Amino acid sequence: MSNVHELKFLKEKIEQLKGDGVYRQLPVLEGANEAEIILNGKKVINLSSNNYLGFANHPKLK
């Protein structure tokens, strides 16, 4: 029986996905989840969360 912790199959699968050009790296969110966020070092409007209006961090709503 092979070492379960080696994860050779998963490593090979990841390399295959990279080779096929379909491997996806998740973007890194820097800071709080607000209406405008820093995503991978770039300031963007956040339309992909329930806080697109920025109310989750509003002082009066906290």
All heavy atoms as TSV, in Angstrom:
chain	resi	resn	atom	element	x	y	z
A	1	MET	N	N	0.850	-1.187	0.000
A	1	MET	CA	C	0.000	0.000	0.000
A	1	MET	C	C	0.889	1.241	0.000
A	1	MET	O	O	1.847	1.337	0.739
A	1	MET	CB	C	-0.907	-0.031	1.230
A	1	MET	CG	C	-1.895	1.082	1.280
A	1	MET	SD	S	-3.053	0.762	2.638
A	1	MET	CE	C	-4.078	2.159	2.435
A	2	SER	N	N	0.550	2.196	-0.834
A	2	SER	CA	C	1.376	3.411	-0.933
A	2	SER	C	C	1.088	4.360	0.225
A	2	SER	O	O	0.085	4.246	0.918
A	2	SER	CB	C	1.108	4.118	-2.255
A	2	SER	OG	O	-0.212	4.615	-2.271
A	3	ASN	N	N	1.991	5.295	0.408
A	3	ASN	CA	C	1.850	6.282	1.470
A	3	ASN	C	C	0.714	7.247	1.109
A	3	ASN	O	O	0.793	7.975	0.127
A	3	ASN	CB	C	3.176	7.042	1.655
A	3	ASN	CG	C	3.131	7.996	2.822
A	3	ASN	OD1	O	2.102	8.187	3.452
A	3	ASN	ND2	N	4.253	8.600	3.118
A	4	VAL	N	N	-0.327	7.275	1.906
A	4	VAL	CA	C	-1.502	8.106	1.644
A	4	VAL	C	C	-1.138	9.578	1.684
A	4	VAL	O	O	-1.691	10.391	0.951
A	4	VAL	CB	C	-2.625	7.793	2.669
A	4	VAL	CG1	C	-3.797	8.722	2.478
A	4	VAL	CG2	C	-3.050	6.343	2.562
A	5	HIS	N	N	-0.185	9.954	2.509
A	5	HIS	CA	C	0.160	11.360	2.687
A	5	HIS	C	C	1.021	11.918	1.558
A	5	HIS	O	O	1.270	13.110	1.516
A	5	HIS	CB	C	0.855	11.552	4.039
A	5	HIS	CG	C	-0.027	11.167	5.185
A	5	HIS	ND1	N	-1.113	11.907	5.566
A	5	HIS	CD2	C	0.007	10.102	6.011
A	5	HIS	CE1	C	-1.712	11.331	6.578
A	5	HIS	NE2	N	-1.056	10.227	6.877
A	6	GLU	N	N	1.463	11.079	0.671
A	6	GLU	CA	C	2.302	11.546	-0.431
A	6	GLU	C	C	1.492	12.383	-1.426
A	6	GLU	O	O	1.986	13.339	-1.997
A	6	GLU	CB	C	2.929	10.353	-1.144
A	6	GLU	CG	C	3.940	10.753	-2.178
A	6	GLU	CD	C	4.599	9.542	-2.798
A	6	GLU	OE1	O	4.723	8.505	-2.128
A	6	GLU	OE2	O	4.967	9.644	-3.958
A	7	LEU	N	N	0.242	12.001	-1.635
A	7	LEU	CA	C	-0.682	12.705	-2.526
A	7	LEU	C	C	-0.154	12.815	-3.954
A	7	LEU	O	O	-0.371	13.806	-4.647
A	7	LEU	CB	C	-1.011	14.097	-1.970
A	7	LEU	CG	C	-1.634	14.130	-0.568
A	7	LEU	CD1	C	-1.813	15.564	-0.109
A	7	LEU	CD2	C	-2.950	13.399	-0.537
A	8	LYS	N	N	0.543	11.801	-4.391
A	8	LYS	CA	C	1.142	11.798	-5.727
A	8	LYS	C	C	0.084	12.000	-6.809
A	8	LYS	O	O	0.297	12.753	-7.758
A	8	LYS	CB	C	1.892	10.488	-5.946
A	8	LYS	CG	C	2.588	10.390	-7.270
A	8	LYS	CD	C	3.331	9.064	-7.396
A	8	LYS	CE	C	3.965	8.949	-8.771
A	8	LYS	NZ	N	4.591	7.640	-8.956
A	9	PHE	N	N	-1.059	11.339	-6.668
A	9	PHE	CA	C	-2.119	11.456	-7.662
A	9	PHE	C	C	-2.571	12.913	-7.817
A	9	PHE	O	O	-2.733	13.404	-8.929
A	9	PHE	CB	C	-3.325	10.585	-7.284
A	9	PHE	CG	C	-4.549	10.872	-8.092
A	9	PHE	CD1	C	-4.644	10.413	-9.394
A	9	PHE	CD2	C	-5.598	11.627	-7.577
A	9	PHE	CE1	C	-5.761	10.687	-10.162
A	9	PHE	CE2	C	-6.718	11.903	-8.340
A	9	PHE	CZ	C	-6.801	11.424	-9.641
A	10	LEU	N	N	-2.761	13.606	-6.698
A	10	LEU	CA	C	-3.219	14.992	-6.768
A	10	LEU	C	C	-2.166	15.911	-7.372
A	10	LEU	O	O	-2.485	16.804	-8.158
A	10	LEU	CB	C	-3.623	15.490	-5.380
A	10	LEU	CG	C	-4.850	14.807	-4.771
A	10	LEU	CD1	C	-5.098	15.323	-3.369
A	10	LEU	CD2	C	-6.069	15.023	-5.639
A	11	LYS	N	N	-0.920	15.690	-7.021
A	11	LYS	CA	C	0.167	16.487	-7.608
A	11	LYS	C	C	0.218	16.298	-9.119
A	11	LYS	O	O	0.377	17.258	-9.873
A	11	LYS	CB	C	1.499	16.109	-6.972
A	11	LYS	CG	C	1.630	16.549	-5.525
A	11	LYS	CD	C	2.962	16.088	-4.944
A	11	LYS	CE	C	3.064	16.416	-3.464
A	11	LYS	NZ	N	4.310	15.941	-2.870
A	12	GLU	N	N	0.063	15.056	-9.566
A	12	GLU	CA	C	0.072	14.773	-11.000
A	12	GLU	C	C	-1.116	15.420	-11.692
A	12	GLU	O	O	-0.990	15.966	-12.795
A	12	GLU	CB	C	0.071	13.267	-11.240
A	12	GLU	CG	C	1.362	12.584	-10.853
A	12	GLU	CD	C	1.284	11.073	-10.914
A	12	GLU	OE1	O	0.177	10.525	-11.130
A	12	GLU	OE2	O	2.329	10.424	-10.732
A	13	LYS	N	N	-2.272	15.382	-11.056
A	13	LYS	CA	C	-3.482	15.977	-11.633
A	13	LYS	C	C	-3.330	17.492	-11.762
A	13	LYS	O	O	-3.714	18.082	-12.788
A	13	LYS	CB	C	-4.701	15.632	-10.769
A	13	LYS	CG	C	-6.007	16.037	-11.362
A	13	LYS	CD	C	-6.295	15.266	-12.631
A	13	LYS	CE	C	-7.674	15.603	-13.156
A	13	LYS	NZ	N	-7.922	15.000	-14.459
A	14	ILE	N	N	-2.759	18.139	-10.748
A	14	ILE	CA	C	-2.540	19.586	-10.792
A	14	ILE	C	C	-1.590	19.930	-11.932
A	14	ILE	O	O	-1.830	20.887	-12.683
A	14	ILE	CB	C	-2.024	20.103	-9.437
A	14	ILE	CG1	C	-3.139	20.059	-8.402
A	14	ILE	CG2	C	-1.467	21.518	-9.572
A	14	ILE	CD1	C	-2.690	20.347	-6.990
A	15	GLU	N	N	-0.523	19.159	-12.090
A	15	GLU	CA	C	0.420	19.411	-13.173
A	15	GLU	C	C	-0.245	19.222	-14.533
A	15	GLU	O	O	0.033	19.957	-15.477
A	15	GLU	CB	C	1.652	18.521	-13.034
A	15	GLU	CG	C	2.544	18.895	-11.867
A	15	GLU	CD	C	2.980	20.348	-11.899
A	15	GLU	OE1	O	3.372	20.854	-12.971
A	15	GLU	OE2	O	2.921	21.001	-10.833
A	16	GLN	N	N	-1.135	18.244	-14.633
A	16	GLN	CA	C	-1.867	18.013	-15.879
A	16	GLN	C	C	-2.765	19.208	-16.190
A	16	GLN	O	O	-2.823	19.676	-17.326
A	16	GLN	CB	C	-2.705	16.735	-15.778
A	16	GLN	CG	C	-3.517	16.447	-17.023
A	16	GLN	CD	C	-4.426	15.243	-16.845
A	16	GLN	OE1	O	-4.443	14.601	-15.801
A	16	GLN	NE2	N	-5.192	14.940	-17.869
A	17	LEU	N	N	-3.470	19.719	-15.187
A	17	LEU	CA	C	-4.339	20.879	-15.382
A	17	LEU	C	C	-3.521	22.101	-15.816
A	17	LEU	O	O	-3.944	22.855	-16.700
A	17	LEU	CB	C	-5.112	21.194	-14.098
A	17	LEU	CG	C	-6.160	20.165	-13.679
A	17	LEU	CD1	C	-6.692	20.480	-12.289
A	17	LEU	CD2	C	-7.289	20.113	-14.689
A	18	LYS	N	N	-2.365	22.303	-15.191
A	18	LYS	CA	C	-1.494	23.418	-15.574
A	18	LYS	C	C	-1.024	23.247	-17.015
A	18	LYS	O	O	-1.004	24.215	-17.788
A	18	LYS	CB	C	-0.301	23.508	-14.632
A	18	LYS	CG	C	-0.651	24.048	-13.263
A	18	LYS	CD	C	0.582	24.101	-12.362
A	18	LYS	CE	C	0.247	24.638	-10.985
A	18	LYS	NZ	N	1.436	24.676	-10.101
A	19	GLY	N	N	-0.648	22.036	-17.370
A	19	GLY	CA	C	-0.197	21.756	-18.737
A	19	GLY	C	C	-1.285	21.989	-19.768
A	19	GLY	O	O	-1.018	22.425	-20.887
A	20	ASP	N	N	-2.529	21.689	-19.388
A	20	ASP	CA	C	-3.669	21.895	-20.290
A	20	ASP	C	C	-4.123	23.354	-20.324
A	20	ASP	O	O	-4.996	23.717	-21.107
A	20	ASP	CB	C	-4.848	21.018	-19.860
A	20	ASP	CG	C	-4.571	19.531	-20.030
A	20	ASP	OD1	O	-3.615	19.187	-20.768
A	20	ASP	OD2	O	-5.297	18.720	-19.428
A	21	GLY	N	N	-3.569	24.173	-19.445
A	21	GLY	CA	C	-3.929	25.590	-19.411
A	21	GLY	C	C	-5.252	25.884	-18.743
A	21	GLY	O	O	-5.845	26.932	-18.986
A	22	VAL	N	N	-5.734	24.964	-17.892
A	22	VAL	CA	C	-7.035	25.164	-17.249
A	22	VAL	C	C	-6.944	25.226	-15.718
A	22	VAL	O	O	-7.970	25.232	-15.042
A	22	VAL	CB	C	-8.053	24.076	-17.664
A	22	VAL	CG1	C	-8.373	24.177	-19.136
A	22	VAL	CG2	C	-7.529	22.693	-17.324
A	23	TYR	N	N	-5.720	25.288	-15.210
A	23	TYR	CA	C	-5.547	25.386	-13.762
A	23	TYR	C	C	-5.897	26.796	-13.326
A	23	TYR	O	O	-5.451	27.772	-13.911
A	23	TYR	CB	C	-4.099	25.061	-13.384
A	23	TYR	CG	C	-3.830	25.136	-11.893
A	23	TYR	CD1	C	-4.242	24.122	-11.054
A	23	TYR	CD2	C	-3.159	26.223	-11.344
A	23	TYR	CE1	C	-3.991	24.175	-9.695
A	23	TYR	CE2	C	-2.899	26.292	-9.989
A	23	TYR	CZ	C	-3.323	25.268	-9.173
A	23	TYR	OH	O	-3.071	25.330	-7.819
A	24	ARG	N	N	-6.724	26.922	-12.307
A	24	ARG	CA	C	-7.196	28.222	-11.856
A	24	ARG	C	C	-6.668	28.504	-10.456
A	24	ARG	O	O	-6.846	27.709	-9.546
A	24	ARG	CB	C	-8.722	28.252	-11.827
A	24	ARG	CG	C	-9.275	29.558	-11.357
A	24	ARG	CD	C	-10.804	29.568	-11.450
A	24	ARG	NE	N	-11.283	30.797	-10.865
A	24	ARG	CZ	C	-12.231	30.873	-9.956
A	24	ARG	NH1	N	-12.826	29.781	-9.549
A	24	ARG	NH2	N	-12.599	32.019	-9.465
A	25	GLN	N	N	-6.045	29.665	-10.289
A	25	GLN	CA	C	-5.634	30.101	-8.966
A	25	GLN	C	C	-6.649	31.111	-8.472
A	25	GLN	O	O	-7.029	32.034	-9.204
A	25	GLN	CB	C	-4.251	30.735	-9.002
A	25	GLN	CG	C	-3.153	29.723	-9.192
A	25	GLN	CD	C	-1.791	30.362	-9.042
A	25	GLN	OE1	O	-1.485	31.340	-9.680
A	25	GLN	NE2	N	-0.982	29.777	-8.184
A	26	LEU	N	N	-7.086	30.941	-7.236
A	26	LEU	CA	C	-8.072	31.855	-6.677
A	26	LEU	C	C	-7.430	33.202	-6.389
A	26	LEU	O	O	-6.294	33.264	-5.917
A	26	LEU	CB	C	-8.664	31.266	-5.394
A	26	LEU	CG	C	-9.439	29.960	-5.577
A	26	LEU	CD1	C	-9.896	29.433	-4.234
A	26	LEU	CD2	C	-10.622	30.158	-6.499
A	27	PRO	N	N	-8.152	34.292	-6.660
A	27	PRO	CA	C	-7.611	35.621	-6.377
A	27	PRO	C	C	-7.503	35.871	-4.882
A	27	PRO	O	O	-8.248	35.282	-4.093
A	27	PRO	CB	C	-8.617	36.571	-7.019
A	27	PRO	CG	C	-9.872	35.786	-7.143
A	27	PRO	CD	C	-9.479	34.347	-7.255
A	28	VAL	N	N	-6.572	36.750	-4.496
A	28	VAL	CA	C	-6.335	37.051	-3.092
A	28	VAL	C	C	-6.992	38.384	-2.759
A	28	VAL	O	O	-6.700	39.408	-3.379
A	28	VAL	CB	C	-4.822	37.116	-2.801
A	28	VAL	CG1	C	-4.572	37.523	-1.363
A	28	VAL	CG2	C	-4.179	35.777	-3.105
A	29	LEU	N	N	-7.901	38.370	-1.783
A	29	LEU	CA	C	-8.565	39.580	-1.311
A	29	LEU	C	C	-7.725	40.194	-0.210
A	29	LEU	O	O	-7.408	39.543	0.780
A	29	LEU	CB	C	-9.963	39.243	-0.775
A	29	LEU	CG	C	-10.729	40.382	-0.111
A	29	LEU	CD1	C	-11.021	41.489	-1.103
A	29	LEU	CD2	C	-12.014	39.868	0.495
A	30	GLU	N	N	-7.354	41.458	-0.386
A	30	GLU	CA	C	-6.548	42.164	0.606
A	30	GLU	C	C	-7.442	43.153	1.341
A	30	GLU	O	O	-7.980	44.063	0.740
A	30	GLU	CB	C	-5.400	42.907	-0.083
A	30	GLU	CG	C	-4.494	41.983	-0.870
A	30	GLU	CD	C	-3.516	42.736	-1.747
A	30	GLU	OE1	O	-3.275	43.928	-1.517
A	30	GLU	OE2	O	-2.999	42.115	-2.681
A	31	GLY	N	N	-7.625	42.972	2.633
A	31	GLY	CA	C	-8.419	43.892	3.429
A	31	GLY	C	C	-9.845	43.415	3.620
A	31	GLY	O	O	-10.196	42.274	3.344
A	32	ALA	N	N	-10.672	44.353	4.076
A	32	ALA	CA	C	-12.073	44.039	4.394
A	32	ALA	C	C	-12.895	43.852	3.121
A	32	ALA	O	O	-12.566	44.371	2.060
A	32	ALA	CB	C	-12.666	45.152	5.236
A	33	ASN	N	N	-13.992	43.122	3.244
A	33	ASN	CA	C	-14.910	42.902	2.143
A	33	ASN	C	C	-15.849	44.105	2.051
A	33	ASN	O	O	-16.855	44.181	2.728
A	33	ASN	CB	C	-15.680	41.605	2.385
A	33	ASN	CG	C	-16.513	41.210	1.199
A	33	ASN	OD1	O	-16.372	41.777	0.124
A	33	ASN	ND2	N	-17.379	40.243	1.383
A	34	GLU	N	N	-15.514	45.042	1.194
A	34	GLU	CA	C	-16.284	46.275	1.049
A	34	GLU	C	C	-16.751	46.433	-0.386
A	34	GLU	O	O	-16.564	45.546	-1.209
A	34	GLU	CB	C	-15.425	47.461	1.476
A	34	GLU	CG	C	-15.013	47.373	2.939
A	34	GLU	CD	C	-14.193	48.577	3.384
A	34	GLU	OE1	O	-13.947	49.474	2.564
A	34	GLU	OE2	O	-13.810	48.594	4.557
A	35	ALA	N	N	-17.361	47.582	-0.711
A	35	ALA	CA	C	-17.840	47.841	-2.064
A	35	ALA	C	C	-16.680	47.930	-3.054
A	35	ALA	O	O	-16.787	47.480	-4.188
A	35	ALA	CB	C	-18.665	49.120	-2.099
A	36	GLU	N	N	-15.564	48.517	-2.632
A	36	GLU	CA	C	-14.339	48.536	-3.429
A	36	GLU	C	C	-13.294	47.733	-2.666
A	36	GLU	O	O	-13.123	47.923	-1.466
A	36	GLU	CB	C	-13.836	49.959	-3.655
A	36	GLU	CG	C	-14.706	50.764	-4.582
A	36	GLU	CD	C	-14.140	52.152	-4.831
A	36	GLU	OE1	O	-13.233	52.587	-4.092
A	36	GLU	OE2	O	-14.616	52.803	-5.769
A	37	ILE	N	N	-12.629	46.824	-3.356
A	37	ILE	CA	C	-11.651	45.954	-2.711
A	37	ILE	C	C	-10.344	45.961	-3.492
A	37	ILE	O	O	-10.301	46.380	-4.654
A	37	ILE	CB	C	-12.176	44.507	-2.593
A	37	ILE	CG1	C	-12.532	43.945	-3.978
A	37	ILE	CG2	C	-13.345	44.423	-1.641
A	37	ILE	CD1	C	-12.926	42.492	-3.987
A	38	ILE	N	N	-9.294	45.505	-2.847
A	38	ILE	CA	C	-8.011	45.282	-3.518
A	38	ILE	C	C	-7.921	43.789	-3.794
A	38	ILE	O	O	-7.899	42.971	-2.879
A	38	ILE	CB	C	-6.827	45.740	-2.638
A	38	ILE	CG1	C	-7.001	47.191	-2.197
A	38	ILE	CG2	C	-5.510	45.515	-3.378
A	38	ILE	CD1	C	-6.954	48.206	-3.307
A	39	LEU	N	N	-7.912	43.424	-5.064
A	39	LEU	CA	C	-7.894	42.031	-5.490
A	39	LEU	C	C	-6.659	41.812	-6.349
A	39	LEU	O	O	-6.534	42.413	-7.417
A	39	LEU	CB	C	-9.168	41.713	-6.273
A	39	LEU	CG	C	-9.514	40.277	-6.512
A	39	LEU	CD1	C	-9.717	39.529	-5.212
A	39	LEU	CD2	C	-10.758	40.167	-7.358
A	40	ASN	N	N	-5.755	40.974	-5.862
A	40	ASN	CA	C	-4.484	40.733	-6.547
A	40	ASN	C	C	-3.744	42.034	-6.820
A	40	ASN	O	O	-3.178	42.235	-7.889
A	40	ASN	CB	C	-4.695	39.953	-7.842
A	40	ASN	CG	C	-5.100	38.525	-7.607
A	40	ASN	OD1	O	-4.884	37.972	-6.536
A	40	ASN	ND2	N	-5.708	37.915	-8.597
A	41	GLY	N	N	-3.805	42.955	-5.864
A	41	GLY	CA	C	-3.071	44.205	-5.967
A	41	GLY	C	C	-3.749	45.287	-6.795
A	41	GLY	O	O	-3.191	46.349	-7.008
A	42	LYS	N	N	-4.956	45.049	-7.266
A	42	LYS	CA	C	-5.662	46.001	-8.113
A	42	LYS	C	C	-6.985	46.407	-7.456
A	42	LYS	O	O	-7.724	45.547	-6.965
A	42	LYS	CB	C	-5.924	45.365	-9.473
A	42	LYS	CG	C	-6.584	46.265	-10.474
A	42	LYS	CD	C	-6.752	45.561	-11.801
A	42	LYS	CE	C	-7.439	46.455	-12.802
A	42	LYS	NZ	N	-7.682	45.752	-14.077
A	43	LYS	N	N	-7.291	47.706	-7.428
A	43	LYS	CA	C	-8.537	48.185	-6.841
A	43	LYS	C	C	-9.683	47.942	-7.825
A	43	LYS	O	O	-9.635	48.361	-8.983
A	43	LYS	CB	C	-8.433	49.679	-6.532
A	43	LYS	CG	C	-9.609	50.215	-5.762
A	43	LYS	CD	C	-9.355	51.667	-5.374
A	43	LYS	CE	C	-10.471	52.194	-4.516
A	43	LYS	NZ	N	-10.202	53.578	-4.092
A	44	VAL	N	N	-10.713	47.225	-7.361
A	44	VAL	CA	C	-11.857	46.880	-8.209
A	44	VAL	C	C	-13.160	47.068	-7.429
A	44	VAL	O	O	-13.165	47.123	-6.205
A	44	VAL	CB	C	-11.774	45.412	-8.713
A	44	VAL	CG1	C	-10.586	45.207	-9.624
A	44	VAL	CG2	C	-11.734	44.445	-7.557
A	45	ILE	N	N	-14.265	47.178	-8.143
A	45	ILE	CA	C	-15.590	47.223	-7.531
A	45	ILE	C	C	-16.012	45.793	-7.250
A	45	ILE	O	O	-15.925	44.916	-8.116
A	45	ILE	CB	C	-16.608	47.907	-8.456
A	45	ILE	CG1	C	-16.205	49.361	-8.674
A	45	ILE	CG2	C	-18.015	47.816	-7.876
A	45	ILE	CD1	C	-17.061	50.087	-9.686
A	46	ASN	N	N	-16.482	45.536	-6.035
A	46	ASN	CA	C	-16.847	44.196	-5.612
A	46	ASN	C	C	-18.318	43.939	-5.902
A	46	ASN	O	O	-19.200	44.411	-5.201
A	46	ASN	CB	C	-16.565	44.043	-4.111
A	46	ASN	CG	C	-16.838	42.648	-3.613
A	46	ASN	OD1	O	-17.093	41.745	-4.390
A	46	ASN	ND2	N	-16.786	42.479	-2.310
A	47	LEU	N	N	-18.592	43.174	-6.958
A	47	LEU	CA	C	-19.960	42.805	-7.313
A	47	LEU	C	C	-20.226	41.326	-7.048
A	47	LEU	O	O	-21.261	40.807	-7.438
A	47	LEU	CB	C	-20.227	43.114	-8.794
A	47	LEU	CG	C	-20.091	44.581	-9.196
A	47	LEU	CD1	C	-20.236	44.727	-10.694
A	47	LEU	CD2	C	-21.103	45.430	-8.477
A	48	SER	N	N	-19.313	40.666	-6.366
A	48	SER	CA	C	-19.429	39.217	-6.199
A	48	SER	C	C	-19.712	38.793	-4.761
A	48	SER	O	O	-19.451	37.665	-4.393
A	48	SER	CB	C	-18.150	38.540	-6.685
A	48	SER	OG	O	-17.064	38.972	-5.897
A	49	SER	N	N	-20.238	39.690	-3.956
A	49	SER	CA	C	-20.583	39.318	-2.583
A	49	SER	C	C	-21.904	39.961	-2.207
A	49	SER	O	O	-22.462	40.765	-2.956
A	49	SER	CB	C	-19.494	39.763	-1.607
A	49	SER	OG	O	-19.593	41.150	-1.368
A	50	ASN	N	N	-22.392	39.629	-1.031
A	50	ASN	CA	C	-23.620	40.236	-0.535
A	50	ASN	C	C	-23.376	41.618	0.041
A	50	ASN	O	O	-24.294	42.256	0.522
A	50	ASN	CB	C	-24.268	39.338	0.523
A	50	ASN	CG	C	-24.819	38.078	-0.085
A	50	ASN	OD1	O	-25.137	38.045	-1.262
A	50	ASN	ND2	N	-24.919	37.029	0.706
A	51	ASN	N	N	-22.140	42.087	-0.007
A	51	ASN	CA	C	-21.804	43.395	0.545
A	51	ASN	C	C	-21.408	44.380	-0.554
A	51	ASN	O	O	-20.587	45.247	-0.362
A	51	ASN	CB	C	-20.656	43.255	1.564
A	51	ASN	CG	C	-20.435	44.536	2.337
A	51	ASN	OD1	O	-21.349	45.313	2.555
A	51	ASN	ND2	N	-19.206	44.774	2.734
A	52	TYR	N	N	-22.013	44.273	-1.723
A	52	TYR	CA	C	-21.626	45.144	-2.829
A	52	TYR	C	C	-21.962	46.603	-2.578
A	52	TYR	O	O	-21.415	47.495	-3.214
A	52	TYR	CB	C	-22.239	44.668	-4.148
A	52	TYR	CG	C	-23.747	44.565	-4.140
A	52	TYR	CD1	C	-24.531	45.640	-4.501
A	52	TYR	CD2	C	-24.369	43.389	-3.772
A	52	TYR	CE1	C	-25.906	45.555	-4.491
A	52	TYR	CE2	C	-25.734	43.288	-3.766
A	52	TYR	CZ	C	-26.508	44.374	-4.125
A	52	TYR	OH	O	-27.868	44.286	-4.110
A	53	LEU	N	N	-22.859	46.908	-1.624
A	53	LEU	CA	C	-23.159	48.293	-1.275
A	53	LEU	C	C	-22.278	48.802	-0.134
A	53	LEU	O	O	-22.291	49.981	0.176
A	53	LEU	CB	C	-24.636	48.440	-0.896
A	53	LEU	CG	C	-25.641	48.161	-2.016
A	53	LEU	CD1	C	-27.062	48.230	-1.488
A	53	LEU	CD2	C	-25.449	49.128	-3.157
A	54	GLY	N	N	-21.551	47.908	0.502
A	54	GLY	CA	C	-20.639	48.304	1.568
A	54	GLY	C	C	-21.292	48.484	2.924
A	54	GLY	O	O	-20.703	49.070	3.815
A	55	PHE	N	N	-22.491	47.987	3.114
A	55	PHE	CA	C	-23.199	48.176	4.384
A	55	PHE	C	C	-22.662	47.315	5.521
A	55	PHE	O	O	-22.825	47.654	6.684
A	55	PHE	CB	C	-24.695	47.881	4.220
A	55	PHE	CG	C	-25.434	48.898	3.388
A	55	PHE	CD1	C	-26.515	48.531	2.617
A	55	PHE	CD2	C	-25.047	50.229	3.380
A	55	PHE	CE1	C	-27.209	49.457	1.858
A	55	PHE	CE2	C	-25.728	51.174	2.623
A	55	PHE	CZ	C	-26.810	50.773	1.859
A	56	ALA	N	N	-22.009	46.209	5.234
A	56	ALA	CA	C	-21.544	45.300	6.278
A	56	ALA	C	C	-20.526	45.955	7.206
A	56	ALA	O	O	-20.406	45.573	8.358
A	56	ALA	CB	C	-20.949	44.038	5.666
A	57	ASN	N	N	-19.805	46.935	6.721
A	57	ASN	CA	C	-18.787	47.604	7.524
A	57	ASN	C	C	-19.183	49.023	7.930
A	57	ASN	O	O	-18.357	49.768	8.448
A	57	ASN	CB	C	-17.459	47.634	6.755
A	57	ASN	CG	C	-16.987	46.243	6.424
A	57	ASN	OD1	O	-17.119	45.337	7.239
A	57	ASN	ND2	N	-16.443	46.056	5.250
A	58	HIS	N	N	-20.430	49.389	7.696
A	58	HIS	CA	C	-20.906	50.741	8.041
A	58	HIS	C	C	-21.026	50.850	9.570
A	58	HIS	O	O	-21.645	50.007	10.214
A	58	HIS	CB	C	-22.250	51.012	7.381
A	58	HIS	CG	C	-22.639	52.445	7.429
A	58	HIS	ND1	N	-23.167	53.034	8.544
A	58	HIS	CD2	C	-22.556	53.398	6.474
A	58	HIS	CE1	C	-23.421	54.305	8.297
A	58	HIS	NE2	N	-23.046	54.550	7.037
A	59	PRO	N	N	-20.456	51.913	10.185
A	59	PRO	CA	C	-20.462	52.052	11.641
A	59	PRO	C	C	-21.860	52.052	12.274
A	59	PRO	O	O	-22.069	51.482	13.339
A	59	PRO	CB	C	-19.750	53.372	11.909
A	59	PRO	CG	C	-19.154	53.791	10.634
A	59	PRO	CD	C	-19.747	53.008	9.534
A	60	LYS	N	N	-22.822	52.674	11.625
A	60	LYS	CA	C	-24.184	52.726	12.189
A	60	LYS	C	C	-24.889	51.358	12.131
A	60	LYS	O	O	-25.756	51.094	12.951
A	60	LYS	CB	C	-25.027	53.767	11.447
A	60	LYS	CG	C	-24.601	55.192	11.762
A	60	LYS	CD	C	-25.535	56.189	11.140
A	60	LYS	CE	C	-25.120	57.598	11.502
A	60	LYS	NZ	N	-26.029	58.600	10.938
A	61	LEU	N	N	-24.507	50.536	11.192
A	61	LEU	CA	C	-25.135	49.215	11.097
A	61	LEU	C	C	-24.441	48.177	11.965
A	61	LEU	O	O	-25.015	47.152	12.276
A	61	LEU	CB	C	-25.143	48.756	9.643
A	61	LEU	CG	C	-25.998	49.595	8.709
A	61	LEU	CD1	C	-25.862	49.095	7.283
A	61	LEU	CD2	C	-27.454	49.596	9.142
A	62	LYS	N	N	-23.201	48.465	12.353
A	62	LYS	CA	C	-22.491	47.531	13.229
A	62	LYS	C	C	-23.093	47.621	14.604
A	62	LYS	O	O	-23.171	46.765	15.380
A	62	LYS	CB	C	-20.997	47.856	13.295
A	62	LYS	CG	C	-20.247	47.403	12.074
A	62	LYS	CD	C	-18.775	47.688	12.253
A	62	LYS	CE	C	-17.981	47.169	11.092
A	62	LYS	NZ	N	-16.556	47.420	11.270
